[in-house]
Amino acid sequence: MADTEFEEFRQYFERLPQHLKAPISNYT
């Protein structure tokens, strides 16, 4: 698993609005 890519995604993901984070969290 590419942990570095995942961390970069998380940093970007944390900047997203809450209404976008909720459905994506349910998807993963």
N, C-alpha and C positions, 0 to 999 in steps of 0.2 A: 504493500500500500504506500502511496506517495504522501507521506505526512507533510512535507513542505508545501505541496500543492493544496492540500487540505487546509493548512493553516492560512495560506493566502486567501483561500475561498472564505474561510471563517472571518477574517479581518474585513473583507468586503461585505460579507453577509451581515455582520454586526452593524453596518452603516445603513442597512435597508430599513424602511419604515416597518412598524409592527404589523400592519395589515398585510405586508408581503412575507414577513417572517413566519407567521402562523401557518399558512397552507404549505409552505416549503418544509417546515418542520414536520408536518404530518406526512409529507411525501417521503422523506428520508428515513 
